[in-house]
Amino acid sequence: PQHVVLYPLVSKSLRNIAAGKDPLEGQRHCCSIAQLHEHYSLGYPDLDELQKNPQPLIFDIEVLKVEAPGSYQQDPWAMTDEEKLQAVPLIHKEGNELYRQGKVQEAAAKYYDAIACLKNLQMKEQPGSPDWIELDQKITPLLLNYCQCKLQCEEYYEVLDHCSSILNKYEDNVKAYFKRGKAHAAVWNVAEAQADFAKVLALDPSLRPVISKELRSLEARLREKDAEDKIRFKGIFSQ
């Protein structure tokens, strides 16, 4: 066995990866020895004990899975910039296939990974520069796909946030208005939903049948809600 002084930090990073977190979460840029002194606790009692009382370690490696050549996919955080750019269309395609299969949560996770790759690249560009804009235009359809998944998962406020961020930059994005309108309708923001649906019609009149259906659905839900409220309030005032 070999004395492994820095293993606690390595183990913490591996545990972060297993939990889907950034492997360097909570660390700052400095040498490993400084990291040891920087952190009073690593968040795991066993690692804190090992850090305080280093001892020889023996590692048992268990093979969990054997993957076919070419099938392994790196996590986005481990990719180079070029690998991120090449991976995005593949991840996008995987997300679309999962969505077609009805695996909405899994599809959302794929879209999120693709967005994360592009956002990481975009952070290295000057905002508003041609390269930044090109990356942003690749992010937008992925974000709209992600919002579609969130609509089906009934996570409406996340849809409102993301669609509004898109519309702050691209005022003529019909899909963003439509998805935001559906989210507004779902959380009873009636005036806002009607305004978004009206904007969709102004930008693309061919969608009138779709918007008419959404408005009829909203009106029917409002009538049901009014009827329920009357019964509820009648019960309160009759006591």
N, C-alpha and C positions, 0 to 999 in steps of 0.2 A: 504493500500500500504506500501511496505517496501523500505527503502532507499537502493538503489543498487549502490554502489560506483564504482564497477569494471565492470559494464555492458558494457561500451563502448568497452573495450578490448574483451569481450565475443562476442559482436555484430560484431566486425571486423572479428573475427575468423569465425563466422557463415556466414558472407558475402563472405569470402574467399572460404569456402567450397562450397557455392552455385555457385561460379564462377569457381569451379574446381581447386582452388589453394590450396597450403599448408595452413592449418588453422593457423599455427604459423609463416607464412611468415613475415619477418621483425622483429621478436622478438628474443631476446637473452635470455639465461638461467639466470633468476634472479626472485626475488619475484614479485608479481603483482603490489605492490606499486611502486617498482623501475621501472617497465614497464611504469607506468603512467608518471613518471618524465622523462623517457628516450625518449619518443616520443613527439615531439612538436606538430605533427599532426598525426592523425590516417588515414588520407586520405579521410575522410568523414566529411563534415562540420557539420552535425547534431550531430555526435558523438563527434567532437571537442567541440562543444557548451555544450553538456551534461557533458563532462569531466571537462570543466571549471566551469560549474554551475550545480553541482549535484542536483537532485530533486527526489522526490518519483516517482516510476514508477508503472503502472498497465499494465499487460500483457494480451492481448487477444489471445487465442490459437485457431487456425482454423485447423480442421482435413481435410487434402487434399486427403489422400488416406488410405485405410485399406488393409493391405496385409495379405495373408493367412499365417498360421503358417509355419515356415520353409522356406518361400520364401524371407525373407529379406536378403540382402547382404550388409555387411559393406563395406565402402570405404577402399582401401588398407592402407591408412595412419592410420586408426583406429584399424587395426588388430594386434593381437599379432604375434610373430614369427611363432608359431605353426599354427595359423589360416591362415597366409600368405601361408605357405607351403601346407596346405590342400586345399586352394582356387585355387591355380595355375592350376591344371588339369581341374577344373570346368570352370574357366575363359577361358582357352585354348579351351575347347570344345564349349563354347558359341561363341567364335570368329570364329571357324571353321564353325559352323552352320550359322552364319550371312554371312560369306563369300560365302557359298554355295547358300544362298538366294540372292546374288548379292548386299548385304549391305556392301560395301567395307569400307567406312569410319567408320561405327559402328564396324566392325570386327577389324580394325586397333586400335580403342580405347580399345577394349578388350585385344588384344595382348599387347598393351602398359601397361595396368594395370597389366597383368601377369608378364611382364618384370620388372615393378617397384617393385613388391613384391619380386622377386628373387634378384634384384639388392640391395634392402634394406638389405636382409639377407646376401648377398655376402660381403657388406661393413664391416660386423662384423667379417669376416674371414681373415686370413693372405693370401695375394695374392700368388697363386701358391701352397697353401696347398691342400690336398686331398678334403676337404670340399668345398673350393673355386672353385676348378676345377669341382667338381660334380655339383655345382650350375651353373657354366658357361656353362656346357654342356646342362643344361636344358634351359638356356637363349637362346642359339644359334638357335634352331629350331623356337622358338617364334619370334626371331628377323628376321629370314628369312621369316616367314609368314608376319610379319609387312612390310618387304621390298617388298613383292609381292603386298600388298595393295598399298604401295606408288608408285610402278611402274604403277599400274592401275590409280592412281590419278595424274600421270605425275609429281611426286615430285622426279625427278631423282637424284638431288644432295644429297638428304638425303639417297637414296639407295646407292650411291657411298660411302658415309661416313661409313654407317653401314656395308656394305659388306667388305670394306677395313679393318675395325676394326676386323671383323671375320677372314679374311684371314691373318692378322698379327699374329693371334694365331693358326689358323688351316689352313695350307697351302694346304691341300688336300680337302677342302670343295667344291665339284663340284657345289652345288646350289649357293653358294656365288659367284663363278666365273661366272656362267651363268647369274645371276641377275645383277651383276655388268657389264657384257658385254652388256646386253640389255640397261642398263642405259647409258653406254658410247655411244652406237650406237644412242640413242635418242638425246644426246646432241652433236653429230657430232665429238666425240673423236674416229675417225675411227681406228687408229693404236691400241689404247688401247682396243677397242671392239674386234678387230681381235685377239689380244694377249690373251684376256680372253677366247674367244671362242676356240682358239687353246689349251688352258690349259684344258678346259672342255673335248675336244676330247682326249687329252693325258691321262687324268684321267679315262675317261669312253668312250671308242670307240663306244659303243652301241648307243650313242647319236648323231652319225654322221648325221642321217636324220634331226634331230631337228636343229642341228647347221648349216647344209647346207641351211635349210629354212631361218634361221636368217641371214646368210650371203647374200643370194639372195635378201632378203628384204632390207638389208643395201645397196647393190649395186644398186638396183632399185631406192632407195631414193637418192642416190648420183647422179645418172644419171638425175633424175628430178631436183635436186638442181643445177647441172651444166647447164642444159638447161635454168632454170629460171635466173641464174646468167648471162648467155650470153645475154639473152633478156634485162635484167636490165642494164648491162654495155654498150650494143649496144646503148640503149636509151641515156645514159649519154654522150658517146663519139660522138654521131651524132648531139648533140646540138651545 
